[in-house]
């Protein structure tokens, strides 16, 4: 007897055992709710850090705390949540344990919180504890979702980019551990070189390479885009990894030619991804771009702007010291956070429609698009973009007042994002 359609799932090629299935809704939803909470926390921290940012003081404790609220709390937490939903479909890999996924979320959240508090109070022991918890979370997640076992058709480049991203993340954690060990008085390292290497390994290596692997499958689907040449995908991971390794060596050894060579390779890799995504947008069949995908378009512009500022810093070092702060803001907020928000609007909204509204008896006429208010989404995006640009202007003019105004705008836009999701989960009015 044929199984019902709702219980039938495609078996990946060369798969052994039962077909891969996504975890219960509670797993990715928990990751996404925590990430949205960190978005608000990080935005409050950005407001507190605005005066230091305006003065170009990127070493201030509140700046380090805010950066990690965004990178670990928002970006990494969202990536892990997306993995739970995306990898079973793209790679044919099921999570080994639902409980392990939630343990990974708990360790990551606790580690991020302890790290943020450690940076804010400049407490080395707290930083060390937070680093251990984050390392444990990543280890649990890697064990729970073994991407090497995925053999679904067309998944090779996805596995390659995720593996490359995890390799870069491992190196980023090693550099972070080296800095924490120095703070504890165990050894001496070059502070600025370690920070530069750690930042690029985390932002470009882990987050961006993961975005390439996942986005090269998701974005054409979201955009209904066909026929885009995908040749850049073959070169992005090796070029990025080579550039990161060369740049990191140059940053630590203070050899300009090595640093420049690595930086140029990283810029080429990032621009290849910009070119790829531009092709997805150009060849889309659905001409209208909805608000979530507008966030993705803004993120790609942010990535291109980040490359431009980075090349200026690389080729004209020391000409404008505060430009380093603008570069980091564009990379974290202008590129990665906007991308995360756009993807979240797509995935979390769709899952909420299926698992929450689909169980309510009065939702026969409710569609996915009904769960989002386009005016709210556009207002949030406008506030976030205006806030970021004003913040960058405040940095350029060394004006704490302008930078603070930009941070206020960003915070207002950020608060509107979880408000959208809160509205989705409220009981329907009759």
C-alpha positions as CSV (number, residue, x, y, z in Angstrom):
1,X,0.0,0.0,0.0
2,X,1.4,3.4,-1.0
3,X,2.3,5.7,1.9
4,X,0.3,9.0,2.2
5,X,1.9,11.9,0.4
6,X,2.4,13.8,3.6
7,X,4.7,11.1,5.0
8,X,6.7,10.4,1.9
9,X,10.1,12.1,1.7
10,X,12.7,11.8,-1.1
11,X,15.7,9.6,-0.3
12,X,19.1,11.2,-1.2
13,X,21.3,9.4,-3.6
14,X,23.5,6.9,-1.9
15,X,21.8,7.5,1.4
16,X,21.7,4.8,4.1
17,X,19.0,4.6,6.6
18,X,15.8,6.6,6.9
19,X,15.3,9.8,4.8
20,X,16.5,13.0,6.3
21,X,13.8,15.1,8.0
22,X,13.9,18.6,9.6
23,X,13.7,18.7,13.4
24,X,10.6,19.8,15.3
25,X,9.6,23.4,14.8
26,X,10.7,24.2,18.4
27,X,14.4,23.7,17.5
28,X,14.9,26.3,14.7
29,X,12.3,28.5,16.3
30,X,14.3,28.6,19.5
31,X,17.4,29.6,17.7
32,X,15.6,32.3,15.8
33,X,13.9,33.8,18.9
34,X,17.2,34.0,20.7
35,X,18.8,35.6,17.7
36,X,16.1,38.2,17.6
37,X,16.5,38.9,21.3
38,X,20.2,39.4,20.7
39,X,19.4,41.9,17.9
40,X,17.7,44.1,20.5
41,X,20.5,43.6,23.1
42,X,23.2,44.4,20.5
43,X,21.3,47.5,19.3
44,X,21.1,48.8,22.8
45,X,24.8,48.1,23.2
46,X,25.4,50.0,19.9
47,X,23.7,53.1,21.4
48,X,26.0,52.9,24.5
49,X,29.1,52.4,22.3
50,X,28.2,55.2,19.8
51,X,30.4,57.8,21.5
52,X,33.5,55.5,21.5
53,X,32.8,54.6,17.9
54,X,32.6,58.2,16.9
55,X,36.1,58.7,18.3
56,X,37.5,55.7,16.5
57,X,38.1,53.8,19.8
58,X,37.2,50.3,18.5
59,X,39.2,48.8,21.5
60,X,36.7,50.2,24.0
61,X,35.1,47.4,26.2
62,X,31.5,48.4,25.2
63,X,32.5,48.1,21.5
64,X,33.9,44.6,21.9
65,X,30.8,43.6,23.9
66,X,28.5,45.0,21.2
67,X,30.4,43.4,18.4
68,X,30.1,39.9,19.9
69,X,26.4,40.4,20.7
70,X,25.9,40.8,17.0
71,X,28.4,38.3,15.7
72,X,27.7,35.4,18.1
73,X,24.2,36.4,19.3
74,X,22.5,37.4,16.1
75,X,24.6,36.0,13.2
76,X,26.0,32.7,14.5
77,X,22.7,31.8,16.3
78,X,20.7,32.4,13.2
79,X,23.2,30.3,11.1
80,X,22.9,27.4,13.4
81,X,19.1,27.7,13.4
82,X,19.0,27.8,9.6
83,X,21.3,24.7,9.5
84,X,18.7,22.6,11.3
85,X,16.1,23.5,8.7
86,X,18.2,23.7,5.6
87,X,20.7,20.8,5.8
88,X,18.1,18.0,5.9
89,X,16.7,19.4,2.6
90,X,19.9,20.4,0.9
91,X,22.3,17.7,2.0
92,X,20.0,14.9,3.2
93,X,21.5,15.1,6.7
94,X,19.2,14.7,9.8
95,X,20.2,16.0,13.2
96,X,21.4,13.1,15.4
97,X,19.5,14.4,18.4
98,X,16.9,17.1,18.9
99,X,18.1,17.4,22.5
100,X,21.6,18.0,21.4
101,X,20.5,20.9,19.2
102,X,18.8,22.6,22.1
103,X,21.9,21.9,24.3
104,X,24.0,23.6,21.6
105,X,21.7,26.6,21.7
106,X,21.9,26.8,25.5
107,X,25.7,26.6,25.4
108,X,26.0,29.2,22.7
109,X,23.5,31.6,24.4
110,X,25.3,31.2,27.8
111,X,28.7,31.6,26.2
112,X,27.7,34.7,24.3
113,X,26.2,36.2,27.4
114,X,29.2,35.5,29.5
115,X,31.6,36.8,26.8
116,X,29.5,40.0,26.4
117,X,29.6,40.6,30.1
118,X,33.3,39.8,30.2
119,X,34.1,42.3,27.5
120,X,31.9,45.0,29.0
121,X,33.5,44.6,32.4
122,X,36.9,43.8,30.9
123,X,37.0,40.6,33.0
124,X,39.5,38.0,31.6
125,X,38.1,35.0,33.5
126,X,34.6,35.6,32.2
127,X,36.0,35.9,28.7
128,X,37.7,32.6,29.1
129,X,34.5,30.9,30.4
130,X,32.5,32.3,27.6
131,X,35.0,31.1,25.0
132,X,34.9,27.6,26.4
133,X,31.1,27.6,26.3
134,X,31.0,28.9,22.7
135,X,33.6,26.3,21.7
136,X,31.4,23.6,23.3
137,X,28.3,24.8,21.4
138,X,30.1,24.7,18.1
139,X,31.4,21.2,18.9
140,X,27.9,19.9,19.8
141,X,26.5,21.5,16.6
142,X,29.2,20.0,14.4
143,X,28.6,16.5,15.9
144,X,24.8,16.9,15.7
145,X,24.7,17.9,12.0
146,X,27.6,16.0,10.3
147,X,27.7,17.7,6.9
148,X,30.3,15.3,5.5
149,X,27.6,12.6,5.4
150,X,25.4,14.6,3.1
151,X,25.4,13.2,-0.4
152,X,22.3,14.7,-1.9
153,X,22.5,15.5,-5.6
154,X,24.0,19.0,-6.3
155,X,25.1,19.5,-2.7
156,X,28.9,19.3,-3.2
157,X,29.4,23.1,-3.3
158,X,27.1,23.6,-0.3
159,X,29.2,21.1,1.8
160,X,32.4,22.6,0.6
161,X,31.5,26.2,1.6
162,X,30.1,25.1,5.0
163,X,33.2,23.0,5.7
164,X,35.4,26.0,4.7
165,X,33.4,28.2,6.9
166,X,33.8,25.9,9.9
167,X,37.5,25.7,9.2
168,X,37.8,29.5,9.3
169,X,35.6,29.5,12.5
170,X,38.0,27.1,14.2
171,X,41.0,29.4,13.4
172,X,39.0,32.4,14.6
173,X,38.4,30.7,17.9
174,X,42.1,29.8,18.1
175,X,43.1,33.4,17.7
176,X,40.4,34.5,20.2
177,X,41.8,31.9,22.7
178,X,45.3,33.3,22.2
179,X,44.0,36.8,23.1
180,X,42.2,35.6,26.1
181,X,45.3,33.7,27.2
182,X,47.3,36.9,27.0
183,X,44.7,38.7,29.1
184,X,45.2,36.0,31.7
185,X,48.9,36.5,31.7
186,X,49.8,33.2,30.2
187,X,51.7,34.5,27.1
188,X,52.2,37.5,24.9
189,X,50.8,37.9,21.4
190,X,50.5,40.8,18.9
191,X,47.2,42.3,19.9
192,X,46.3,44.2,16.7
193,X,47.4,41.5,14.4
194,X,45.4,38.9,16.3
195,X,42.3,41.1,16.3
196,X,42.5,41.7,12.5
197,X,42.9,38.0,11.8
198,X,40.2,37.0,14.2
199,X,37.7,39.5,12.7
200,X,38.2,38.4,9.1
201,X,38.2,34.7,9.9
202,X,34.9,35.1,11.7
203,X,33.1,37.6,9.4
204,X,34.5,36.7,6.0
205,X,35.5,33.1,6.7
206,X,32.7,31.6,8.7
207,X,29.7,33.9,8.2
208,X,30.3,34.8,4.5
209,X,31.4,31.4,3.3
210,X,28.3,29.9,5.0
211,X,26.2,32.6,3.3
212,X,27.7,31.5,0.0
213,X,26.9,27.8,0.5
214,X,23.4,28.3,1.8
215,X,22.5,31.4,-0.3
216,X,23.6,29.9,-3.6
217,X,20.7,27.4,-3.0
218,X,18.2,29.5,-1.2
219,X,18.3,32.8,-3.1
220,X,17.4,31.5,-6.6
221,X,14.5,29.7,-4.9
222,X,13.3,32.8,-3.1
223,X,13.7,35.0,-6.3
224,X,12.4,32.3,-8.7
225,X,15.6,32.9,-10.6
226,X,16.8,30.5,-13.4
227,X,19.8,30.4,-15.7
228,X,22.3,32.4,-13.7
229,X,25.9,31.3,-14.4
230,X,27.2,29.8,-11.2
231,X,30.9,29.5,-12.1
232,X,31.9,31.9,-9.3
233,X,30.9,29.3,-6.7
234,X,33.9,27.1,-7.8
235,X,36.4,29.8,-6.9
236,X,34.9,31.6,-3.8
237,X,35.9,29.1,-1.1
238,X,39.5,28.4,-2.2
239,X,40.1,32.1,-2.9
240,X,38.7,33.1,0.4
241,X,40.6,30.5,2.5
242,X,43.9,31.3,0.7
243,X,43.3,35.0,1.2
244,X,42.4,34.6,4.9
245,X,45.5,32.5,5.6
246,X,47.8,34.9,3.8
247,X,46.2,37.9,5.3
248,X,46.4,36.4,8.8
249,X,50.1,35.7,8.5
250,X,50.7,39.2,7.2
251,X,48.7,40.8,10.0
252,X,50.5,38.9,12.7
253,X,54.0,39.3,11.2
254,X,53.4,42.9,10.1
255,X,54.7,42.3,6.6
256,X,52.7,44.7,4.3
257,X,53.1,42.8,1.1
258,X,51.8,39.6,2.6
259,X,48.9,41.5,4.1
260,X,48.0,43.2,0.9
261,X,48.2,40.0,-1.1
262,X,45.8,38.2,1.3
263,X,43.5,41.2,1.4
264,X,43.3,41.4,-2.4
265,X,42.4,37.7,-2.6
266,X,39.6,38.2,0.0
267,X,38.3,41.2,-1.9
268,X,38.1,39.2,-5.2
269,X,36.2,36.4,-3.4
270,X,33.7,38.8,-1.9
271,X,33.1,40.5,-5.3
272,X,32.6,37.1,-6.9
273,X,29.7,36.5,-4.5
274,X,28.4,40.0,-5.2
275,X,28.5,39.2,-8.9
276,X,26.7,35.9,-8.4
277,X,23.9,37.4,-6.3
278,X,23.5,40.3,-8.8
279,X,22.9,37.6,-11.4
280,X,20.2,36.0,-9.3
281,X,18.4,39.3,-9.0
282,X,18.8,40.2,-12.6
283,X,17.4,36.9,-13.9
284,X,14.5,36.6,-11.5
285,X,11.1,35.7,-13.0
286,X,9.2,37.5,-10.2
287,X,10.0,41.1,-11.0
288,X,8.6,42.6,-7.8
289,X,11.0,42.3,-4.9
290,X,9.3,41.8,-1.5
291,X,10.5,43.5,1.7
292,X,12.5,40.5,3.0
293,X,14.4,40.2,-0.3
294,X,15.0,44.0,-0.2
295,X,16.9,43.3,3.0
296,X,19.1,40.8,1.0
297,X,19.6,43.4,-1.8
298,X,20.7,46.0,0.8
299,X,23.0,43.4,2.3
300,X,24.7,42.8,-1.0
301,X,25.2,46.6,-1.4
302,X,26.7,46.6,2.1
303,X,29.1,43.8,1.1
304,X,30.2,45.7,-1.9
305,X,30.7,48.9,0.2
306,X,32.6,46.9,2.8
307,X,35.0,45.7,0.0
308,X,35.5,49.3,-1.2
309,X,36.3,50.6,2.3
310,X,38.5,47.5,3.0
311,X,40.6,48.1,-0.2
312,X,41.0,51.7,0.8
313,X,42.4,50.7,4.2
314,X,44.5,48.0,2.6
315,X,46.1,50.1,-0.1
316,X,46.2,53.5,1.8
317,X,47.0,52.4,5.4
318,X,47.0,55.1,8.0
319,X,45.3,57.8,5.9
320,X,42.0,57.8,7.9
321,X,42.2,55.8,11.1
322,X,38.5,56.0,11.9
323,X,37.7,54.3,8.6
324,X,38.5,51.0,10.4
325,X,35.5,51.4,12.5
326,X,33.3,52.2,9.5
327,X,34.7,49.1,7.8
328,X,33.8,46.8,10.7
329,X,30.3,48.3,11.0
330,X,29.6,47.8,7.3
331,X,30.8,44.2,7.5
332,X,28.8,43.3,10.5
333,X,25.7,45.4,10.3
334,X,25.6,46.5,6.6
335,X,26.3,43.1,5.2
336,X,25.7,40.2,7.6
337,X,22.9,41.5,9.9
338,X,20.9,42.7,6.9
339,X,21.3,39.4,5.2
340,X,20.3,37.5,8.4
341,X,17.2,39.6,8.8
342,X,16.1,39.0,5.2
343,X,16.6,35.2,5.4
344,X,14.9,35.2,8.8
345,X,11.8,36.9,7.4
346,X,11.6,34.2,4.7
347,X,12.3,31.1,6.8
348,X,10.9,31.9,10.2
349,X,7.7,33.4,8.7
350,X,7.1,30.3,6.5
351,X,7.7,27.9,9.4
352,X,5.4,29.9,11.7
353,X,2.7,29.8,9.0
354,X,3.0,26.0,8.7
355,X,3.4,25.0,12.4
356,X,1.5,27.7,14.2
357,X,-1.2,29.2,12.0
358,X,-1.7,25.9,10.2
359,X,-3.1,24.4,13.5
360,X,-5.6,27.1,14.0
361,X,-9.1,26.4,12.8
362,X,-9.7,29.9,11.5
363,X,-6.7,30.3,9.2
364,X,-8.1,28.9,6.0
365,X,-7.7,32.3,4.4
366,X,-4.4,33.2,6.1
367,X,-1.4,33.1,3.7
368,X,2.3,33.5,4.5
369,X,2.2,37.1,3.2
370,X,-0.6,37.9,5.7
371,X,1.8,37.2,8.6
372,X,4.0,40.1,7.8
373,X,3.0,43.7,7.6
374,X,4.9,45.2,4.6
375,X,4.7,48.7,6.0
376,X,6.3,47.6,9.3
377,X,9.0,45.7,7.4
378,X,9.8,48.7,5.1
379,X,9.7,51.1,8.1
380,X,12.2,48.9,9.9
381,X,14.5,48.6,6.9
382,X,14.4,52.4,6.4
383,X,15.2,53.1,10.0
384,X,18.1,50.5,10.0
385,X,19.6,51.9,6.8
386,X,19.2,55.5,7.9
387,X,20.6,54.7,11.3
388,X,23.6,52.9,10.0
389,X,24.4,55.6,7.5
390,X,24.0,58.3,10.2
391,X,26.3,56.3,12.5
392,X,29.0,56.1,9.8
393,X,28.6,59.8,9.2
394,X,29.1,60.5,12.9
395,X,32.3,58.4,12.8
396,X,33.5,60.3,9.8
397,X,32.9,63.6,11.5
398,X,34.0,62.4,14.9
399,X,30.7,63.6,16.2
400,X,29.3,61.6,19.2
401,X,26.0,63.4,18.8
402,X,25.5,62.3,15.2
403,X,26.7,58.8,15.9
404,X,24.3,58.5,18.8
405,X,21.4,59.7,16.6
406,X,22.3,57.0,14.1
407,X,22.3,54.4,16.9
408,X,18.9,55.5,18.0
409,X,17.5,55.1,14.5
410,X,19.1,51.7,14.3
411,X,17.6,50.7,17.6
412,X,14.1,51.8,16.6
413,X,14.4,49.8,13.4
414,X,15.7,46.7,15.2
415,X,12.8,46.8,17.7
416,X,10.3,46.6,14.9
417,X,11.8,43.3,13.7
418,X,10.8,41.1,16.7
419,X,7.6,43.1,16.9
420,X,6.6,41.5,13.6
421,X,7.2,38.0,14.9
422,X,5.4,38.7,18.2
423,X,2.4,39.7,16.2
424,X,2.5,36.4,14.3
425,X,2.3,34.4,17.5
426,X,-0.5,36.4,19.2
427,X,-3.9,34.7,19.2
428,X,-6.1,35.6,16.3
429,X,-8.9,38.0,16.9
430,X,-12.3,36.8,15.9
